[in-house]
Amino acid sequence: MNVVAERFIELAVIQYYRPLTMKELSEFVESYRYLINRQWRIAKLRNMSLIAYEIGDTDWHHEICSRIEKLEGM
């Protein structure tokens, strides 16, 4: 799992039991924004991958799949 996602979940659990400190709240918001941006990029690449597959551009399809794997591994 992504380090940022792990911290986000950790902060969400902490928030369930007590209010977050200002530093924790800042980390929570920053990690939330990062995860939204990351998911948006992955979704965009998946859509592009589908297009590449449908038009039969194997090289482009493999390039996009490689980028998706790299992002998902982050």
mmCIF file of the N, C-alpha and C atoms, coordinates in Angstrom:
data_MODEL
# 
_entry.id   MODEL 
# 
loop_
_atom_site.group_PDB 
_atom_site.id 
_atom_site.type_symbol 
_atom_site.label_atom_id 
_atom_site.label_alt_id 
_atom_site.label_comp_id 
_atom_site.label_asym_id 
_atom_site.label_entity_id 
_atom_site.label_seq_id 
_atom_site.pdbx_PDB_ins_code 
_atom_site.Cartn_x 
_atom_site.Cartn_y 
_atom_site.Cartn_z 
_atom_site.occupancy 
_atom_site.B_iso_or_equiv 
_atom_site.pdbx_formal_charge 
_atom_site.auth_seq_id 
_atom_site.auth_comp_id 
_atom_site.auth_asym_id 
_atom_site.auth_atom_id 
_atom_site.pdbx_PDB_model_num 
ATOM 1   N N  . MET A 1 1  ? 0.853   -1.183 0.000   1.00 0.00 ? 1  MET A N  1 
ATOM 2   C CA . MET A 1 1  ? 0.000   0.000  0.000   1.00 0.00 ? 1  MET A CA 1 
ATOM 3   C C  . MET A 1 1  ? 0.897   1.243  0.000   1.00 0.00 ? 1  MET A C  1 
ATOM 4   N N  . ASN A 1 2  ? 0.406   2.263  -0.594  1.00 0.00 ? 2  ASN A N  1 
ATOM 5   C CA . ASN A 1 2  ? 1.092   3.545  -0.684  1.00 0.00 ? 2  ASN A CA 1 
ATOM 6   C C  . ASN A 1 2  ? 1.298   4.144  0.707   1.00 0.00 ? 2  ASN A C  1 
ATOM 7   N N  . VAL A 1 3  ? 2.479   4.717  0.941   1.00 0.00 ? 3  VAL A N  1 
ATOM 8   C CA . VAL A 1 3  ? 2.805   5.319  2.241   1.00 0.00 ? 3  VAL A CA 1 
ATOM 9   C C  . VAL A 1 3  ? 1.828   6.436  2.591   1.00 0.00 ? 3  VAL A C  1 
ATOM 10  N N  . VAL A 1 4  ? 1.472   7.236  1.596   1.00 0.00 ? 4  VAL A N  1 
ATOM 11  C CA . VAL A 1 4  ? 0.542   8.343  1.840   1.00 0.00 ? 4  VAL A CA 1 
ATOM 12  C C  . VAL A 1 4  ? -0.832  7.798  2.214   1.00 0.00 ? 4  VAL A C  1 
ATOM 13  N N  . ALA A 1 5  ? -1.261  6.750  1.528   1.00 0.00 ? 5  ALA A N  1 
ATOM 14  C CA . ALA A 1 5  ? -2.556  6.137  1.845   1.00 0.00 ? 5  ALA A CA 1 
ATOM 15  C C  . ALA A 1 5  ? -2.554  5.557  3.258   1.00 0.00 ? 5  ALA A C  1 
ATOM 16  N N  . GLU A 1 6  ? -1.446  4.938  3.634   1.00 0.00 ? 6  GLU A N  1 
ATOM 17  C CA . GLU A 1 6  ? -1.348  4.388  4.991   1.00 0.00 ? 6  GLU A CA 1 
ATOM 18  C C  . GLU A 1 6  ? -1.463  5.490  6.041   1.00 0.00 ? 6  GLU A C  1 
ATOM 19  N N  . ARG A 1 7  ? -0.777  6.615  5.804   1.00 0.00 ? 7  ARG A N  1 
ATOM 20  C CA . ARG A 1 7  ? -0.840  7.723  6.766   1.00 0.00 ? 7  ARG A CA 1 
ATOM 21  C C  . ARG A 1 7  ? -2.243  8.316  6.805   1.00 0.00 ? 7  ARG A C  1 
ATOM 22  N N  . PHE A 1 8  ? -2.881  8.428  5.648   1.00 0.00 ? 8  PHE A N  1 
ATOM 23  C CA . PHE A 1 8  ? -4.241  8.956  5.580   1.00 0.00 ? 8  PHE A CA 1 
ATOM 24  C C  . PHE A 1 8  ? -5.187  8.090  6.417   1.00 0.00 ? 8  PHE A C  1 
ATOM 25  N N  . ILE A 1 9  ? -5.078  6.788  6.264   1.00 0.00 ? 9  ILE A N  1 
ATOM 26  C CA . ILE A 1 9  ? -5.925  5.863  7.023   1.00 0.00 ? 9  ILE A CA 1 
ATOM 27  C C  . ILE A 1 9  ? -5.621  5.963  8.516   1.00 0.00 ? 9  ILE A C  1 
ATOM 28  N N  . GLU A 1 10 ? -4.342  6.034  8.843   1.00 0.00 ? 10 GLU A N  1 
ATOM 29  C CA . GLU A 1 10 ? -3.948  6.172  10.248  1.00 0.00 ? 10 GLU A CA 1 
ATOM 30  C C  . GLU A 1 10 ? -4.566  7.426  10.863  1.00 0.00 ? 10 GLU A C  1 
ATOM 31  N N  . LEU A 1 11 ? -4.494  8.548  10.145  1.00 0.00 ? 11 LEU A N  1 
ATOM 32  C CA . LEU A 1 11 ? -5.062  9.794  10.653  1.00 0.00 ? 11 LEU A CA 1 
ATOM 33  C C  . LEU A 1 11 ? -6.584  9.720  10.749  1.00 0.00 ? 11 LEU A C  1 
ATOM 34  N N  . ALA A 1 12 ? -7.216  9.024  9.807   1.00 0.00 ? 12 ALA A N  1 
ATOM 35  C CA . ALA A 1 12 ? -8.673  8.865  9.852   1.00 0.00 ? 12 ALA A CA 1 
ATOM 36  C C  . ALA A 1 12 ? -9.087  8.076  11.091  1.00 0.00 ? 12 ALA A C  1 
ATOM 37  N N  . VAL A 1 13 ? -8.319  7.053  11.425  1.00 0.00 ? 13 VAL A N  1 
ATOM 38  C CA . VAL A 1 13 ? -8.611  6.259  12.623  1.00 0.00 ? 13 VAL A CA 1 
ATOM 39  C C  . VAL A 1 13 ? -8.396  7.101  13.874  1.00 0.00 ? 13 VAL A C  1 
ATOM 40  N N  . ILE A 1 14 ? -7.302  7.848  13.912  1.00 0.00 ? 14 ILE A N  1 
ATOM 41  C CA . ILE A 1 14 ? -7.031  8.724  15.060  1.00 0.00 ? 14 ILE A CA 1 
ATOM 42  C C  . ILE A 1 14 ? -8.172  9.719  15.233  1.00 0.00 ? 14 ILE A C  1 
ATOM 43  N N  . GLN A 1 15 ? -8.626  10.277 14.109  1.00 0.00 ? 15 GLN A N  1 
ATOM 44  C CA . GLN A 1 15 ? -9.699  11.279 14.143  1.00 0.00 ? 15 GLN A CA 1 
ATOM 45  C C  . GLN A 1 15 ? -10.992 10.691 14.712  1.00 0.00 ? 15 GLN A C  1 
ATOM 46  N N  . TYR A 1 16 ? -11.184 9.407  14.548  1.00 0.00 ? 16 TYR A N  1 
ATOM 47  C CA . TYR A 1 16 ? -12.368 8.741  15.091  1.00 0.00 ? 16 TYR A CA 1 
ATOM 48  C C  . TYR A 1 16 ? -12.369 8.784  16.623  1.00 0.00 ? 16 TYR A C  1 
ATOM 49  N N  . TYR A 1 17 ? -11.176 8.710  17.207  1.00 0.00 ? 17 TYR A N  1 
ATOM 50  C CA . TYR A 1 17 ? -11.053 8.644  18.665  1.00 0.00 ? 17 TYR A CA 1 
ATOM 51  C C  . TYR A 1 17 ? -10.789 9.978  19.348  1.00 0.00 ? 17 TYR A C  1 
ATOM 52  N N  . ARG A 1 18 ? -10.171 10.912 18.629  1.00 0.00 ? 18 ARG A N  1 
ATOM 53  C CA . ARG A 1 18 ? -9.887  12.218 19.219  1.00 0.00 ? 18 ARG A CA 1 
ATOM 54  C C  . ARG A 1 18 ? -9.701  13.234 18.101  1.00 0.00 ? 18 ARG A C  1 
ATOM 55  N N  . PRO A 1 19 ? -9.847  14.510 18.416  1.00 0.00 ? 19 PRO A N  1 
ATOM 56  C CA . PRO A 1 19 ? -9.603  15.532 17.393  1.00 0.00 ? 19 PRO A CA 1 
ATOM 57  C C  . PRO A 1 19 ? -8.127  15.529 16.974  1.00 0.00 ? 19 PRO A C  1 
ATOM 58  N N  . LEU A 1 20 ? -7.902  15.770 15.699  1.00 0.00 ? 20 LEU A N  1 
ATOM 59  C CA . LEU A 1 20 ? -6.530  15.840 15.203  1.00 0.00 ? 20 LEU A CA 1 
ATOM 60  C C  . LEU A 1 20 ? -5.883  17.149 15.637  1.00 0.00 ? 20 LEU A C  1 
ATOM 61  N N  . THR A 1 21 ? -4.566  17.097 15.828  1.00 0.00 ? 21 THR A N  1 
ATOM 62  C CA . THR A 1 21 ? -3.826  18.328 16.094  1.00 0.00 ? 21 THR A CA 1 
ATOM 63  C C  . THR A 1 21 ? -3.754  19.116 14.789  1.00 0.00 ? 21 THR A C  1 
ATOM 64  N N  . MET A 1 22 ? -3.313  20.346 14.863  1.00 0.00 ? 22 MET A N  1 
ATOM 65  C CA . MET A 1 22 ? -3.209  21.165 13.648  1.00 0.00 ? 22 MET A CA 1 
ATOM 66  C C  . MET A 1 22 ? -2.240  20.531 12.650  1.00 0.00 ? 22 MET A C  1 
ATOM 67  N N  . LYS A 1 23 ? -1.129  19.989 13.135  1.00 0.00 ? 23 LYS A N  1 
ATOM 68  C CA . LYS A 1 23 ? -0.167  19.330 12.253  1.00 0.00 ? 23 LYS A CA 1 
ATOM 69  C C  . LYS A 1 23 ? -0.795  18.098 11.609  1.00 0.00 ? 23 LYS A C  1 
ATOM 70  N N  . GLU A 1 24 ? -1.485  17.300 12.406  1.00 0.00 ? 24 GLU A N  1 
ATOM 71  C CA . GLU A 1 24 ? -2.139  16.101 11.878  1.00 0.00 ? 24 GLU A CA 1 
ATOM 72  C C  . GLU A 1 24 ? -3.225  16.463 10.876  1.00 0.00 ? 24 GLU A C  1 
ATOM 73  N N  . LEU A 1 25 ? -3.973  17.503 11.169  1.00 0.00 ? 25 LEU A N  1 
ATOM 74  C CA . LEU A 1 25 ? -5.020  17.939 10.251  1.00 0.00 ? 25 LEU A CA 1 
ATOM 75  C C  . LEU A 1 25 ? -4.417  18.391 8.925   1.00 0.00 ? 25 LEU A C  1 
ATOM 76  N N  . SER A 1 26 ? -3.302  19.096 8.999   1.00 0.00 ? 26 SER A N  1 
ATOM 77  C CA . SER A 1 26 ? -2.605  19.530 7.793   1.00 0.00 ? 26 SER A CA 1 
ATOM 78  C C  . SER A 1 26 ? -2.143  18.322 6.976   1.00 0.00 ? 26 SER A C  1 
ATOM 79  N N  . GLU A 1 27 ? -1.575  17.317 7.642   1.00 0.00 ? 27 GLU A N  1 
ATOM 80  C CA . GLU A 1 27 ? -1.157  16.083 6.970   1.00 0.00 ? 27 GLU A CA 1 
ATOM 81  C C  . GLU A 1 27 ? -2.353  15.361 6.358   1.00 0.00 ? 27 GLU A C  1 
ATOM 82  N N  . PHE A 1 28 ? -3.453  15.334 7.072   1.00 0.00 ? 28 PHE A N  1 
ATOM 83  C CA . PHE A 1 28 ? -4.669  14.668 6.600   1.00 0.00 ? 28 PHE A CA 1 
ATOM 84  C C  . PHE A 1 28 ? -5.157  15.305 5.300   1.00 0.00 ? 28 PHE A C  1 
ATOM 85  N N  . VAL A 1 29 ? -5.231  16.630 5.287   1.00 0.00 ? 29 VAL A N  1 
ATOM 86  C CA . VAL A 1 29 ? -5.703  17.346 4.098   1.00 0.00 ? 29 VAL A CA 1 
ATOM 87  C C  . VAL A 1 29 ? -4.723  17.168 2.945   1.00 0.00 ? 29 VAL A C  1 
ATOM 88  N N  . GLU A 1 30 ? -3.432  17.269 3.236   1.00 0.00 ? 30 GLU A N  1 
ATOM 89  C CA . GLU A 1 30 ? -2.419  17.120 2.194   1.00 0.00 ? 30 GLU A CA 1 
ATOM 90  C C  . GLU A 1 30 ? -2.446  15.718 1.592   1.00 0.00 ? 30 GLU A C  1 
ATOM 91  N N  . SER A 1 31 ? -2.560  14.698 2.428   1.00 0.00 ? 31 SER A N  1 
ATOM 92  C CA . SER A 1 31 ? -2.605  13.336 1.911   1.00 0.00 ? 31 SER A CA 1 
ATOM 93  C C  . SER A 1 31 ? -3.903  13.078 1.150   1.00 0.00 ? 31 SER A C  1 
ATOM 94  N N  . TYR A 1 32 ? -4.997  13.663 1.595   1.00 0.00 ? 32 TYR A N  1 
ATOM 95  C CA . TYR A 1 32 ? -6.276  13.542 0.889   1.00 0.00 ? 32 TYR A CA 1 
ATOM 96  C C  . TYR A 1 32 ? -6.162  14.113 -0.526  1.00 0.00 ? 32 TYR A C  1 
ATOM 97  N N  . ARG A 1 33 ? -5.580  15.297 -0.629  1.00 0.00 ? 33 ARG A N  1 
ATOM 98  C CA . ARG A 1 33 ? -5.403  15.930 -1.946  1.00 0.00 ? 33 ARG A CA 1 
ATOM 99  C C  . ARG A 1 33 ? -4.483  15.105 -2.840  1.00 0.00 ? 33 ARG A C  1 
ATOM 100 N N  . TYR A 1 34 ? -3.417  14.578 -2.260  1.00 0.00 ? 34 TYR A N  1 
ATOM 101 C CA . TYR A 1 34 ? -2.488  13.744 -3.018  1.00 0.00 ? 34 TYR A CA 1 
ATOM 102 C C  . TYR A 1 34 ? -3.205  12.513 -3.571  1.00 0.00 ? 34 TYR A C  1 
ATOM 103 N N  . LEU A 1 35 ? -3.993  11.851 -2.718  1.00 0.00 ? 35 LEU A N  1 
ATOM 104 C CA . LEU A 1 35 ? -4.687  10.631 -3.134  1.00 0.00 ? 35 LEU A CA 1 
ATOM 105 C C  . LEU A 1 35 ? -5.734  10.905 -4.208  1.00 0.00 ? 35 LEU A C  1 
ATOM 106 N N  . ILE A 1 36 ? -6.434  12.024 -4.092  1.00 0.00 ? 36 ILE A N  1 
ATOM 107 C CA . ILE A 1 36 ? -7.406  12.394 -5.129  1.00 0.00 ? 36 ILE A CA 1 
ATOM 108 C C  . ILE A 1 36 ? -6.693  12.595 -6.462  1.00 0.00 ? 36 ILE A C  1 
ATOM 109 N N  . ASN A 1 37 ? -5.600  13.334 -6.438  1.00 0.00 ? 37 ASN A N  1 
ATOM 110 C CA . ASN A 1 37 ? -4.835  13.607 -7.658  1.00 0.00 ? 37 ASN A CA 1 
ATOM 111 C C  . ASN A 1 37 ? -4.286  12.314 -8.256  1.00 0.00 ? 37 ASN A C  1 
ATOM 112 N N  . ARG A 1 38 ? -3.773  11.439 -7.414  1.00 0.00 ? 38 ARG A N  1 
ATOM 113 C CA . ARG A 1 38 ? -3.229  10.161 -7.867  1.00 0.00 ? 38 ARG A CA 1 
ATOM 114 C C  . ARG A 1 38 ? -4.316  9.303  -8.524  1.00 0.00 ? 38 ARG A C  1 
ATOM 115 N N  . GLN A 1 39 ? -5.477  9.215  -7.893  1.00 0.00 ? 39 GLN A N  1 
ATOM 116 C CA . GLN A 1 39 ? -6.570  8.421  -8.454  1.00 0.00 ? 39 GLN A CA 1 
ATOM 117 C C  . GLN A 1 39 ? -7.076  9.008  -9.772  1.00 0.00 ? 39 GLN A C  1 
ATOM 118 N N  . TRP A 1 40 ? -7.092  10.327 -9.855  1.00 0.00 ? 40 TRP A N  1 
ATOM 119 C CA . TRP A 1 40 ? -7.509  10.984 -11.095 1.00 0.00 ? 40 TRP A CA 1 
ATOM 120 C C  . TRP A 1 40 ? -6.549  10.620 -12.226 1.00 0.00 ? 40 TRP A C  1 
ATOM 121 N N  . ARG A 1 41 ? -5.236  10.665 -11.956 1.00 0.00 ? 41 ARG A N  1 
ATOM 122 C CA . ARG A 1 41 ? -4.248  10.320 -12.983 1.00 0.00 ? 41 ARG A CA 1 
ATOM 123 C C  . ARG A 1 41 ? -4.388  8.863  -13.402 1.00 0.00 ? 41 ARG A C  1 
ATOM 124 N N  . ILE A 1 42 ? -4.596  7.964  -12.443 1.00 0.00 ? 42 ILE A N  1 
ATOM 125 C CA . ILE A 1 42 ? -4.753  6.541  -12.772 1.00 0.00 ? 42 ILE A CA 1 
ATOM 126 C C  . ILE A 1 42 ? -6.007  6.317  -13.612 1.00 0.00 ? 42 ILE A C  1 
ATOM 127 N N  . ALA A 1 43 ? -7.112  6.957  -13.258 1.00 0.00 ? 43 ALA A N  1 
ATOM 128 C CA . ALA A 1 43 ? -8.360  6.812  -14.026 1.00 0.00 ? 43 ALA A CA 1 
ATOM 129 C C  . ALA A 1 43 ? -8.174  7.321  -15.450 1.00 0.00 ? 43 ALA A C  1 
ATOM 130 N N  . LYS A 1 44 ? -7.486  8.455  -15.586 1.00 0.00 ? 44 LYS A N  1 
ATOM 131 C CA . LYS A 1 44 ? -7.246  9.017  -16.919 1.00 0.00 ? 44 LYS A CA 1 
ATOM 132 C C  . LYS A 1 44 ? -6.403  8.054  -17.757 1.00 0.00 ? 44 LYS A C  1 
ATOM 133 N N  . LEU A 1 45 ? -5.367  7.482  -17.151 1.00 0.00 ? 45 LEU A N  1 
ATOM 134 C CA . LEU A 1 45 ? -4.522  6.536  -17.875 1.00 0.00 ? 45 LEU A CA 1 
ATOM 135 C C  . LEU A 1 45 ? -5.284  5.262  -18.240 1.00 0.00 ? 45 LEU A C  1 
ATOM 136 N N  . ARG A 1 46 ? -6.162  4.811  -17.373 1.00 0.00 ? 46 ARG A N  1 
ATOM 137 C CA . ARG A 1 46 ? -6.964  3.617  -17.699 1.00 0.00 ? 46 ARG A CA 1 
ATOM 138 C C  . ARG A 1 46 ? -7.883  3.882  -18.891 1.00 0.00 ? 46 ARG A C  1 
ATOM 139 N N  . ASN A 1 47 ? -8.454  5.063  -18.941 1.00 0.00 ? 47 ASN A N  1 
ATOM 140 C CA . ASN A 1 47 ? -9.292  5.420  -20.089 1.00 0.00 ? 47 ASN A CA 1 
ATOM 141 C C  . ASN A 1 47 ? -8.463  5.493  -21.367 1.00 0.00 ? 47 ASN A C  1 
ATOM 142 N N  . MET A 1 48 ? -7.268  6.068  -21.260 1.00 0.00 ? 48 MET A N  1 
ATOM 143 C CA . MET A 1 48 ? -6.382  6.132  -22.424 1.00 0.00 ? 48 MET A CA 1 
ATOM 144 C C  . MET A 1 48 ? -5.954  4.734  -22.849 1.00 0.00 ? 48 MET A C  1 
ATOM 145 N N  . SER A 1 49 ? -5.749  3.845  -21.878 1.00 0.00 ? 49 SER A N  1 
ATOM 146 C CA . SER A 1 49 ? -5.375  2.468  -22.167 1.00 0.00 ? 49 SER A CA 1 
ATOM 147 C C  . SER A 1 49 ? -6.476  1.766  -22.960 1.00 0.00 ? 49 SER A C  1 
ATOM 148 N N  . LEU A 1 50 ? -7.706  2.004  -22.571 1.00 0.00 ? 50 LEU A N  1 
ATOM 149 C CA . LEU A 1 50 ? -8.835  1.421  -23.296 1.00 0.00 ? 50 LEU A CA 1 
ATOM 150 C C  . LEU A 1 50 ? -8.881  1.930  -24.734 1.00 0.00 ? 50 LEU A C  1 
ATOM 151 N N  . ILE A 1 51 ? -8.656  3.217  -24.910 1.00 0.00 ? 51 ILE A N  1 
ATOM 152 C CA . ILE A 1 51 ? -8.643  3.794  -26.261 1.00 0.00 ? 51 ILE A CA 1 
ATOM 153 C C  . ILE A 1 51 ? -7.530  3.161  -27.087 1.00 0.00 ? 51 ILE A C  1 
ATOM 154 N N  . ALA A 1 52 ? -6.327  3.065  -26.503 1.00 0.00 ? 52 ALA A N  1 
ATOM 155 C CA . ALA A 1 52 ? -5.196  2.472  -27.221 1.00 0.00 ? 52 ALA A CA 1 
ATOM 156 C C  . ALA A 1 52 ? -5.505  1.031  -27.617 1.00 0.00 ? 52 ALA A C  1 
ATOM 157 N N  . TYR A 1 53 ? -6.132  0.285  -26.717 1.00 0.00 ? 53 TYR A N  1 
ATOM 158 C CA . TYR A 1 53 ? -6.498  -1.097 -27.003 1.00 0.00 ? 53 TYR A CA 1 
ATOM 159 C C  . TYR A 1 53 ? -7.521  -1.164 -28.133 1.00 0.00 ? 53 TYR A C  1 
ATOM 160 N N  . GLU A 1 54 ? -8.534  -0.303 -28.066 1.00 0.00 ? 54 GLU A N  1 
ATOM 161 C CA . GLU A 1 54 ? -9.604  -0.341 -29.067 1.00 0.00 ? 54 GLU A CA 1 
ATOM 162 C C  . GLU A 1 54 ? -9.130  0.059  -30.453 1.00 0.00 ? 54 GLU A C  1 
ATOM 163 N N  . ILE A 1 55 ? -8.147  0.947  -30.537 1.00 0.00 ? 55 ILE A N  1 
ATOM 164 C CA . ILE A 1 55 ? -7.654  1.333  -31.869 1.00 0.00 ? 55 ILE A CA 1 
ATOM 165 C C  . ILE A 1 55 ? -6.517  0.427  -32.333 1.00 0.00 ? 55 ILE A C  1 
ATOM 166 N N  . GLY A 1 56 ? -6.097  -0.486 -31.458 1.00 0.00 ? 56 GLY A N  1 
ATOM 167 C CA . GLY A 1 56 ? -5.085  -1.468 -31.837 1.00 0.00 ? 56 GLY A CA 1 
ATOM 168 C C  . GLY A 1 56 ? -3.654  -0.971 -31.785 1.00 0.00 ? 56 GLY A C  1 
ATOM 169 N N  . ASP A 1 57 ? -3.393  0.094  -31.060 1.00 0.00 ? 57 ASP A N  1 
ATOM 170 C CA . ASP A 1 57 ? -2.033  0.633  -30.932 1.00 0.00 ? 57 ASP A CA 1 
ATOM 171 C C  . ASP A 1 57 ? -1.339  -0.054 -29.752 1.00 0.00 ? 57 ASP A C  1 
ATOM 172 N N  . THR A 1 58 ? -0.709  -1.188 -30.055 1.00 0.00 ? 58 THR A N  1 
ATOM 173 C CA . THR A 1 58 ? -0.105  -2.020 -29.015 1.00 0.00 ? 58 THR A CA 1 
ATOM 174 C C  . THR A 1 58 ? 1.014   -1.303 -28.264 1.00 0.00 ? 58 THR A C  1 
ATOM 175 N N  . ASP A 1 59 ? 1.873   -0.596 -28.989 1.00 0.00 ? 59 ASP A N  1 
ATOM 176 C CA . ASP A 1 59 ? 2.985   0.105  -28.334 1.00 0.00 ? 59 ASP A CA 1 
ATOM 177 C C  . ASP A 1 59 ? 2.470   1.142  -27.341 1.00 0.00 ? 59 ASP A C  1 
ATOM 178 N N  . TRP A 1 60 ? 1.502   1.929  -27.774 1.00 0.00 ? 60 TRP A N  1 
ATOM 179 C CA . TRP A 1 60 ? 0.936   2.962  -26.902 1.00 0.00 ? 60 TRP A CA 1 
ATOM 180 C C  . TRP A 1 60 ? 0.255   2.310  -25.691 1.00 0.00 ? 60 TRP A C  1 
ATOM 181 N N  . HIS A 1 61 ? -0.464  1.219  -25.963 1.00 0.00 ? 61 HIS A N  1 
ATOM 182 C CA . HIS A 1 61 ? -1.155  0.503  -24.891 1.00 0.00 ? 61 HIS A CA 1 
ATOM 183 C C  . HIS A 1 61 ? -0.160  0.018  -23.834 1.00 0.00 ? 61 HIS A C  1 
ATOM 184 N N  . HIS A 1 62 ? 0.949   -0.573 -24.273 1.00 0.00 ? 62 HIS A N  1 
ATOM 185 C CA . HIS A 1 62 ? 1.961   -1.061 -23.331 1.00 0.00 ? 62 HIS A CA 1 
ATOM 186 C C  . HIS A 1 62 ? 2.613   0.088  -22.567 1.00 0.00 ? 62 HIS A C  1 
ATOM 187 N N  . GLU A 1 63 ? 2.843   1.184  -23.252 1.00 0.00 ? 63 GLU A N  1 
ATOM 188 C CA . GLU A 1 63 ? 3.427   2.364  -22.597 1.00 0.00 ? 63 GLU A CA 1 
ATOM 189 C C  . GLU A 1 63 ? 2.503   2.876  -21.486 1.00 0.00 ? 63 GLU A C  1 
ATOM 190 N N  . ILE A 1 64 ? 1.218   2.959  -21.794 1.00 0.00 ? 64 ILE A N  1 
ATOM 191 C CA . ILE A 1 64 ? 0.243   3.440  -20.809 1.00 0.00 ? 64 ILE A CA 1 
ATOM 192 C C  . ILE A 1 64 ? 0.139   2.461  -19.638 1.00 0.00 ? 64 ILE A C  1 
ATOM 193 N N  . CYS A 1 65 ? 0.098   1.171  -19.935 1.00 0.00 ? 65 CYS A N  1 
ATOM 194 C CA . CYS A 1 65 ? 0.024   0.161  -18.866 1.00 0.00 ? 65 CYS A CA 1 
ATOM 195 C C  . CYS A 1 65 ? 1.247   0.247  -17.956 1.00 0.00 ? 65 CYS A C  1 
ATOM 196 N N  . SER A 1 66 ? 2.396   0.512  -18.538 1.00 0.00 ? 66 SER A N  1 
ATOM 197 C CA . SER A 1 66 ? 3.616   0.680  -17.751 1.00 0.00 ? 66 SER A CA 1 
ATOM 198 C C  . SER A 1 66 ? 3.505   1.884  -16.820 1.00 0.00 ? 66 SER A C  1 
ATOM 199 N N  . ARG A 1 67 ? 2.948   2.972  -17.328 1.00 0.00 ? 67 ARG A N  1 
ATOM 200 C CA . ARG A 1 67 ? 2.762   4.174  -16.502 1.00 0.00 ? 67 ARG A CA 1 
ATOM 201 C C  . ARG A 1 67 ? 1.762   3.917  -15.376 1.00 0.00 ? 67 ARG A C  1 
ATOM 202 N N  . ILE A 1 68 ? 0.715   3.148  -15.675 1.00 0.00 ? 68 ILE A N  1 
ATOM 203 C CA . ILE A 1 68 ? -0.276  2.804  -14.643 1.00 0.00 ? 68 ILE A CA 1 
ATOM 204 C C  . ILE A 1 68 ? 0.388   1.979  -13.540 1.00 0.00 ? 68 ILE A C  1 
ATOM 205 N N  . GLU A 1 69 ? 1.159   0.970  -13.932 1.00 0.00 ? 69 GLU A N  1 
ATOM 206 C CA . GLU A 1 69 ? 1.843   0.128  -12.948 1.00 0.00 ? 69 GLU A CA 1 
ATOM 207 C C  . GLU A 1 69 ? 2.791   0.949  -12.084 1.00 0.00 ? 69 GLU A C  1 
ATOM 208 N N  . LYS A 1 70 ? 3.481   1.892  -12.698 1.00 0.00 ? 70 LYS A N  1 
ATOM 209 C CA . LYS A 1 70 ? 4.405   2.747  -11.952 1.00 0.00 ? 70 LYS A CA 1 
ATOM 210 C C  . LYS A 1 70 ? 3.643   3.591  -10.926 1.00 0.00 ? 70 LYS A C  1 
ATOM 211 N N  . LEU A 1 71 ? 2.529   4.187  -11.351 1.00 0.00 ? 71 LEU A N  1 
ATOM 212 C CA . LEU A 1 71 ? 1.725   5.006  -10.437 1.00 0.00 ? 71 LEU A CA 1 
ATOM 213 C C  . LEU A 1 71 ? 1.113   4.168  -9.318  1.00 0.00 ? 71 LEU A C  1 
ATOM 214 N N  . GLU A 1 72 ? 0.631   2.999  -9.646  1.00 0.00 ? 72 GLU A N  1 
ATOM 215 C CA . GLU A 1 72 ? 0.003   2.147  -8.637  1.00 0.00 ? 72 GLU A CA 1 
ATOM 216 C C  . GLU A 1 72 ? 1.023   1.608  -7.647  1.00 0.00 ? 72 GLU A C  1 
ATOM 217 N N  . GLY A 1 73 ? 2.278   1.550  -8.063  1.00 0.00 ? 73 GLY A N  1 
ATOM 218 C CA . GLY A 1 73 ? 3.330   1.089  -7.171  1.00 0.00 ? 73 GLY A CA 1 
ATOM 219 C C  . GLY A 1 73 ? 3.831   2.161  -6.231  1.00 0.00 ? 73 GLY A C  1 
ATOM 220 N N  . MET A 1 74 ? 3.448   3.400  -6.491  1.00 0.00 ? 74 MET A N  1 
ATOM 221 C CA . MET A 1 74 ? 3.913   4.518  -5.657  1.00 0.00 ? 74 MET A CA 1 
ATOM 222 C C  . MET A 1 74 ? 3.211   4.528  -4.324  1.00 0.00 ? 74 MET A C  1 
# 
